[in-house]
Amino acid sequence: MKVLTAAQMREADRRTTEQFGVPSLTLMENAGRGVAEFAAATFPQLAGQRITVLCGKGNNGGDGLVAARLLAERGGRVRVLLFADPDSVQGDAAITLRRWRERGGELRVIRSAAEWEQARAGLNESELVIDALLGTGLAGPVEGLLRTVIEDVNRGRERYTVLAVDIPSGLPADGSAGEIVAIEADYTVTFTAPKLGQLLWPGTEYVGKLVVVQIGTPRELLDSDPALRLHYLEPGEFRGLPLRRRPDTHKGDYGHVLIFAGSRGKTGAAILAARGALRAGAGLVTVATPAPVQPIVAAGLAELMTEPLAATDADTIAASNVDYGRLQQLLETKTVVALGPGLGTHLETQQFIRAVTAECTLPLLLDADGLNAFVGRADELRQRRAPLALTPHPGEMARLLGCTTRDVQHRRLELAQQAASRWNAYVVLKGYRTIVAAPDGRAFFNSTGNPGMATGGTGDVLTGVLAALTAQFRTADWARVLALGVYLHGLAGDLAAARTGEISLLASDLVEALPAAFARLQEELRAARV
C-alpha cells in the first residue's frame, strides 16, 4: 500500500474522478460510510449512545456529515456541531449538509467562542467524538476558535473516545518539525492510503490506531505510479513471494545462515538470533562464537550448529588469533551472514567485524555490535564486496551518523533514506513504524508491532528472521524481503502480546509466536485471492 503526501492524495482523487468516472460525491459518501462502519464495529453498543460530530466547512466536514447520517440510521444519538456558516459550505459538502438537515438531524452552528462554550458542555456527555474539522489540506498552524476547540477536546479525552476522519485536525499531512496543535485521536480512519505525516514524528503521537479504508480509488492507479516510492506494509505487499513450500524440496533449498554472535555474558543474543532464524524457515543455522562460550550457545538449541572462534581475554572474538583460512571455508558453504548480536566492543572484535564486512561476498546483515564497530568510520561501510543491510535501533543509528537519538527520532525517514544512499545499503531503522529504506529511494513503513517489544532480545530475533528470509528468497527484491521480515516480526509481537500482555512480553515469546504469524499472513493472502 502506498503512502501519500497531501498533494499526491489530491491528484489521486482527481484522477479517480476524471479518468475512472467515480463522482467526487461518491468518494465522500464512501468515506463517511467507512467511518460509520468502523465506529459501529468498534463500538457494538452504538445504538442509543451520544455521538458528537465536529464538522468544518470543507470536504473533511462533508465526510463527517455522511458518517453522522449513517450512524444516526444505526440508532446513535448524533449531534453535529458545524464550525461555519451553513451558507459557506460548498460543493459536495453542501449536499451532505442538506441531507443531514432533511432527515431532521440535530445541528448546531458554532461561529464564536461564546457559542462553543455553550455547546462544549454537551461534549462531556458523549461516548464518541468524531473529529471532521480539518482535513489534509491544512496550511499552517491552527489559530483562533478552532485552536480553542482542539485544546478543549484534548483536555476531555478521558471522558470519551475520539475518532478522527482522515487525519486528526491540525496535523500536517506531510509532517512538520514546528509547533503542532492537533486533535489527539484514539483512532484515525484515513482514506485510500496513509498520509506521510501520520507515520512520522510528531504525527504518530496524535493518530492513535490508524485504519485505512478504501473509498473507490483503483489500486492500479497508485501501484502504477513510479513516483510513489513510499509504502505502508500490509499483506498485499508480499504477493509473489513464495511463502508456500514445494513438496520436492530439502533443507539446502532454504539456505544456510551463518551468525557471528555472542560473548561472555551475551550468549542469549546468539541463541535468540539463531532461534529467530530457524523459526523463520532457514534450512540450516550455524553460530560462530568465541570458543569459551561455545558450549553455552550450543546447549541453547538442539537444532543449532556452532563454530568456535579464537577469543580475547574478555571472551570476545579475537581478530589476531582467528584462523582466516578456516573462516573462508566456513563462509564458502553459507548463503547469508549476520554479524553483530552480543559480540561486544573489544577493539580486536571490532577489527574482526570490519575485516569480515570488507571481505565477505555473501549478503551481509550488520546489527548491534556489528554496527558499533563502524562508529566514527561509517564511510568504511562502502568499502565492501557484499550486498549490505544495516539494522540499527535509533541509538545505534545516531552513533553511526554522529547525531543525537532525538535527531534520529525526529527525522526517521529522511535519515534512513540518506544513510541508504550514502552507504549504498539497505537500512532497517527499528522503532515505532520501523522503516526499511532501499538505496534506490524506496521506503517501507511497518504497520505491525507494539510497545511490549521494547525489551531486550527482540532485535536479536529480528536479525535471525531477516537472515533466514534472505537465505530463502535469494532472487527476490531484497527490500521487500527485509520488509516481510519486519512485518512478520511485528506481527509475532502482536500475537504474543495478545497472550502475555505488552508488559510481560519476552523476546522468546515472540520467537514462539512466529509460526502463528506466518500462518496469519498466509491466511490473509489466500483470502485476498478469493
Rosetta blueprint (number, residue, H / E / L):
1 M L
2 K E
3 V L
4 L E
5 T L
6 A H
7 A H
8 Q H
9 M H
10 R H
11 E H
12 A H
13 D H
14 R H
15 R H
16 T H
17 T H
18 E H
19 Q L
20 F L
21 G L
22 V L
23 P L
24 S H
25 L H
26 T H
27 L H
28 M H
29 E H
30 N H
31 A H
32 G H
33 R H
34 G H
35 V H
36 A H
37 E H
38 F H
39 A H
40 A H
41 A H
42 T H
43 F L
44 P L
45 Q L
46 L L
47 A L
48 G L
49 Q L
50 R E
51 I E
52 T E
53 V E
54 L E
55 C E
56 G L
57 K L
58 G L
59 N H
60 N H
61 G H
62 G H
63 D H
64 G H
65 L H
66 V H
67 A H
68 A H
69 R H
70 L H
71 L H
72 A H
73 E H
74 R L
75 G L
76 G L
77 R E
78 V E
79 R E
80 V E
81 L E
82 L E
83 F L
84 A L
85 D L
86 P H
87 D H
88 S H
89 V L
90 Q L
91 G H
92 D H
93 A H
94 A H
95 I H
96 T H
97 L H
98 R H
99 R H
100 W H
101 R H
102 E H
103 R L
104 G L
105 G L
106 E E
107 L E
108 R E
109 V E
110 I L
111 R L
112 S L
113 A H
114 A H
115 E H
116 W H
117 E H
118 Q H
119 A H
120 R H
121 A H
122 G H
123 L H
124 N H
125 E H
126 S L
127 E L
128 L E
129 V E
130 I E
131 D E
132 A E
133 L L
134 L L
135 G L
136 T L
137 G L
138 L L
139 A L
140 G L
141 P L
142 V L
143 E L
144 G H
145 L H
146 L H
147 R H
148 T H
149 V H
150 I H
151 E H
152 D H
153 V H
154 N H
155 R H
156 G L
157 R H
158 E H
159 R H
160 Y L
161 T E
162 V E
163 L E
164 A E
165 V E
166 D L
167 I L
168 P L
169 S L
170 G L
171 L L
172 P L
173 A L
174 D L
175 G L
176 S L
177 A L
178 G L
179 E L
180 I L
181 V L
182 A L
183 I L
184 E L
185 A L
186 D L
187 Y E
188 T E
189 V E
190 T E
191 F E
192 T L
193 A L
194 P L
195 K E
196 L H
197 G H
198 Q H
199 L H
200 L L
201 W L
202 P L
203 G L
204 T H
205 E H
206 Y H
207 V H
208 G L
209 K E
210 L E
211 V E
212 V E
213 V E
214 Q L
215 I L
216 G L
217 T L
218 P L
219 R H
220 E H
221 L H
222 L H
223 D H
224 S L
225 D L
226 P L
227 A L
228 L L
229 R L
230 L E
231 H E
232 Y E
233 L L
234 E L
235 P H
236 G H
237 E H
238 F H
239 R L
240 G L
241 L L
242 P L
243 L L
244 R L
245 R L
246 R L
247 P L
248 D L
249 T L
250 H L
251 K H
252 G H
253 D H
254 Y H
255 G L
256 H E
257 V E
258 L E
259 I E
260 F E
261 A L
262 G L
263 S L
264 R L
265 G L
266 K L
267 T H
268 G H
269 A H
270 A H
271 I H
272 L H
273 A H
274 A H
275 R H
276 G H
277 A H
278 L H
279 R H
280 A L
281 G L
282 A L
283 G L
284 L E
285 V E
286 T E
287 V E
288 A E
289 T E
290 P E
291 A H
292 P H
293 V H
294 Q H
295 P H
296 I H
297 V H
298 A H
299 A H
300 G L
301 L L
302 A L
303 E L
304 L L
305 M E
306 T E
307 E E
308 P E
309 L E
310 A L
311 A E
312 T L
313 D L
314 A L
315 D L
316 T L
317 I E
318 A L
319 A H
320 S H
321 N H
322 V L
323 D L
324 Y H
325 G H
326 R H
327 L H
328 Q H
329 Q H
330 L H
331 L H
332 E H
333 T L
334 K L
335 T L
336 V E
337 V E
338 A E
339 L E
340 G L
341 P L
342 G L
343 L L
344 G L
345 T L
346 H L
347 L H
348 E H
349 T H
350 Q H
351 Q H
352 F H
353 I H
354 R H
355 A H
356 V H
357 T H
358 A H
359 E H
360 C L
361 T L
362 L L
363 P L
364 L E
365 L E
366 L E
367 D L
368 A L
369 D H
370 G H
371 L H
372 N H
373 A L
374 F L
375 V L
376 G L
377 R L
378 A H
379 D H
380 E H
381 L H
382 R H
383 Q L
384 R L
385 R L
386 A L
387 P L
388 L E
389 A E
390 L E
391 T L
392 P L
393 H L
394 P H
395 G H
396 E H
397 M H
398 A H
399 R H
400 L H
401 L H
402 G L
403 C L
404 T L
405 T H
406 R H
407 D H
408 V H
409 Q H
410 H H
411 R L
412 R H
413 L H
414 E H
415 L H
416 A H
417 Q H
418 Q H
419 A H
420 A H
421 S H
422 R H
423 W H
424 N L
425 A L
426 Y E
427 V E
428 V E
429 L E
430 K L
431 G L
432 Y L
433 R L
434 T L
435 I E
436 V E
437 A E
438 A L
439 P L
440 D L
441 G L
442 R L
443 A E
444 F E
445 F E
446 N L
447 S L
448 T L
449 G L
450 N L
451 P H
452 G H
453 M H
454 A L
455 T L
456 G L
457 G L
458 T H
459 G H
460 D H
461 V H
462 L H
463 T H
464 G H
465 V H
466 L H
467 A H
468 A H
469 L H
470 T H
471 A H
472 Q H
473 F L
474 R L
475 T L
476 A L
477 D L
478 W H
479 A H
480 R H
481 V H
482 L H
483 A H
484 L H
485 G H
486 V H
487 Y H
488 L H
489 H H
490 G H
491 L H
492 A H
493 G H
494 D H
495 L H
496 A H
497 A H
498 A H
499 R H
500 T H
501 G L
502 E L
503 I L
504 S L
505 L L
506 L L
507 A H
508 S H
509 D H
510 L H
511 V H
512 E H
513 A H
514 L H
515 P H
516 A H
517 A H
518 F H
519 A H
520 R H
521 L H
522 Q H
523 E H
524 E H
525 L H
526 R H
527 A H
528 A H
529 R H
530 V L
